[in-house]
């Protein structure tokens, strides 16, 4: 894991599936530790398919409402 802080760009890149595997793992671990941030990202991920974002499948389960 790197010591780089997680940024808004990282959160959006995660939704866009634009992170490399290592950074994706870091951002996902961050979201697991920060439920308030994950809750803020969830609506972005949920709207991505409707907005023509580059989803090739449904949003990952971590972004689906529980």
C-alpha positions as CSV (number, residue, x, y, z in Angstrom):
1,X,0.0,0.0,0.0
2,X,1.1,3.5,-0.8
3,X,1.0,6.4,1.6
4,X,-0.8,8.6,-1.0
5,X,-4.0,10.0,0.4
6,X,-7.3,9.1,-1.2
7,X,-8.6,12.0,-3.2
8,X,-11.9,12.9,-4.9
9,X,-10.2,12.0,-8.1
10,X,-9.5,8.5,-6.8
11,X,-13.2,8.1,-5.7
12,X,-14.4,9.1,-9.2
13,X,-11.8,6.9,-10.9
14,X,-13.0,4.0,-8.8
15,X,-16.6,4.6,-10.0
16,X,-15.3,5.0,-13.6
17,X,-13.3,1.7,-13.2
18,X,-10.2,3.7,-14.2
19,X,-7.8,2.7,-11.3
20,X,-5.1,0.1,-11.5
21,X,-5.6,-3.0,-9.3
22,X,-3.3,-1.8,-6.5
23,X,-4.9,1.7,-6.2
24,X,-8.4,0.2,-6.5
25,X,-7.6,-2.1,-3.5
26,X,-6.4,1.0,-1.6
27,X,-9.5,3.0,-2.3
28,X,-11.8,0.1,-1.5
29,X,-10.0,-0.4,1.8
30,X,-10.4,3.3,2.5
31,X,-14.1,3.1,1.8
32,X,-14.5,0.1,4.1
33,X,-13.0,2.2,6.9
34,X,-14.9,5.3,6.0
35,X,-18.6,4.5,5.8
36,X,-19.6,8.1,5.5
37,X,-17.5,8.6,2.4
38,X,-18.7,5.3,1.0
39,X,-22.3,6.5,1.5
40,X,-21.4,9.7,-0.4
41,X,-19.9,7.7,-3.3
42,X,-22.8,5.3,-3.6
43,X,-25.2,7.7,-5.4
44,X,-22.4,8.5,-7.9
45,X,-21.9,4.8,-8.6
46,X,-25.7,4.2,-8.8
47,X,-26.2,6.9,-11.3
48,X,-23.2,6.0,-13.5
49,X,-25.1,3.5,-15.7
50,X,-27.9,6.0,-16.4
51,X,-25.4,8.7,-17.3
52,X,-23.5,6.7,-19.9
53,X,-20.5,6.1,-17.7
54,X,-18.2,3.3,-18.8
55,X,-19.8,0.5,-16.7
56,X,-19.5,-2.9,-18.3
57,X,-21.6,-4.5,-15.7
58,X,-23.9,-3.4,-12.8
59,X,-22.3,-1.3,-10.1
60,X,-20.1,-3.3,-7.7
61,X,-21.9,-4.6,-4.6
62,X,-20.1,-2.2,-2.3
63,X,-22.0,0.6,-3.9
64,X,-25.5,-1.0,-3.9
65,X,-27.9,-0.1,-1.2
66,X,-28.1,-2.6,1.6
